Amino acid sequence: MIDLSGRTAIVTGASRGIGRAIALQLAARGAHVVAAARADNAAATVQEIAAAGGKADAASADVSDDAAIGRLVADTLERRGRIDVLVNNAGITRDQLLLRMKREDWDVVIATNLTAAFALTQAVLKPMIRQRSGRIICISSVVGQSGNAGQANYAASKAGLIGFAKATALEVASRNITVNVVAPGIIETDMTRGLAGNAREQWAAKIPLGRLGTPDDVAAAVCFLASDEASYITGQVLGVNGGMYL
């Protein structure tokens, strides 16, 4: 079993869905998790980790706010002394056909999904460089690889994460810091459970493995990339999509 004992991991968007599953699985493998989300939304995740015998702190952070990012990193360093893992997971959608898309819907998706990952990664690199180790994992999407009508903003942000991770991986590899991407396919979350009619079944029919993924499927990939077992992997995109994109 992957052992992350003694490591400190920041997970953004940790209040629900994929982010919650990542936080739970990292903690189950011994990491001390800093579960970040807006307001006190990550409190339930931290309580669940504690009930299972794990260690976690909740952090209130709007990742589109540079000052909040600075406080998140500074507070983590003050409490824990180091940051070993950063999972850039926070993300939003504002779907609309490009001809009808408002500029504000483009800007907010890019700011939350892509620019926040830049700001957080930049903030954790200094302590990671000092300790000469670190794992940075960006949660992209199959949509960032294949595109999807009505999601030009979301696809651009998720494709941008892939290029960002590859470039950053080249910059910090000499310091024993790896930067990788997990690209989920269609995952069972509150959003997909709310799909109208037989849309879920239609999506499942397009997936070679015949089912939607689970948040735990994605979390397992993140835990692997955060571990010593993945020490020779950097700048890569790990697709967790059931064969939907090959």
BELPEPE-V369218 format. One line per field, one symbol per residue. phi: phi as a letter, one per 20 degrees, with the letter a starting at -180 (. if undefined). A space follows every 50 residues. Layout:
phi->???
This chain:
phi->.fddgnddcecemeeblfffffgfffffeofeededafldfegfffffff fenecacecebefedgfffffgfffffffdnaceccdedgaccbfaggfd fegfffffffffedfffgfffgfefgffffelarcdcdeeagffedmagn cgfffffffffffgffffgffdgfdmddcccddfeedfcgfffeffldff fffgfeegfmbffdgfffffffgffeeffdfddbmddeedcmnfcd
